[in-house]
Amino acid sequence: MTLNLKIMQLKNLLKNPQLLCESNFINGEFFTKDKKITVQNPATLEVIGHVPHGDKIEAKVAIEAAQKAMIGWKKLAGKERAKMS
């Protein structure tokens, strides 16, 4: 079975198949890079995908965006957070 077929099978199991993507999501945008990190199933060590290998600058941008988003997020009740998708 090819990796692409495995990824398609995993997508079919998800309620929202767009959640399984081989990109980094930073501050509302998806980013891809040529350099990738292999993602494995920890139980079987089977390769299930790849994600971009981000650098220090992308990590800093992601952390800053998360900190900014947390200001409003922490004010929401659990039921309000659950409604977001």
C-alpha positions in Angstrom: 0.0 0.0 0.0 1.4 3.4 -1.0 1.7 6.3 1.5 -0.8 8.3 -0.5 -3.4 5.5 -0.2 -2.8 5.3 3.6 -3.3 9.0 3.9 -6.5 8.8 2.0 -7.7 6.0 4.2 -6.9 8.1 7.3 -8.8 11.1 5.9 -11.8 8.9 5.4 -11.8 8.1 9.1 -11.9 11.8 10.2 -15.1 13.8 10.7 -13.2 16.7 8.9 -10.7 15.2 6.5 -9.1 18.6 5.9 -7.5 18.2 9.4 -5.1 15.7 8.0 -2.7 17.7 5.9 1.0 17.8 5.4 1.4 21.5 6.3 2.1 23.7 9.3 -0.7 25.9 10.4 0.5 29.2 11.8 -1.6 32.3 12.5 -4.5 31.2 10.3 -2.3 30.1 7.3 -0.9 26.8 6.0 2.8 26.6 5.2 4.8 24.0 3.4 8.5 23.5 2.9 10.8 21.3 0.9 12.4 19.9 4.0 10.1 17.4 5.7 9.8 15.4 9.0 8.5 11.9 8.8 5.4 11.2 10.9 5.1 7.6 12.2 2.4 5.7 14.0 4.0 5.2 17.5 2.5 1.8 17.9 3.7 0.3 14.6 6.4 2.8 13.5 4.6 2.8 10.1 5.1 6.0 8.2 1.7 7.8 8.0 2.8 11.2 6.6 5.2 14.0 6.5 5.2 17.6 7.9 7.3 20.6 7.0 10.5 21.1 9.0 10.0 24.6 10.4 12.8 26.8 11.5 13.4 29.1 14.5 11.7 32.0 12.9 8.5 30.0 12.1 8.5 28.7 15.7 8.7 32.2 17.1 5.9 33.4 14.8 3.8 30.4 15.8 4.4 31.0 19.5 3.6 34.7 19.3 0.4 34.0 17.3 -0.7 31.4 19.9 0.0 33.8 22.8 -2.1 36.5 21.1 -5.0 34.0 20.4 -4.9 32.8 24.0 -6.0 36.2 25.3 -9.5 35.8 23.9 -9.6 31.9 24.0 -9.1 31.7 27.7 -12.1 34.0 28.3 -14.5 31.5 26.5 -16.4 28.9 28.5 -15.9 25.2 27.5 -19.2 25.0 25.7 -18.3 28.1 23.6 -14.9 26.5 22.7 -16.6 23.2 21.8 -18.8 25.0 19.3 -15.8 26.2 17.3 -14.7 24.0 14.4 
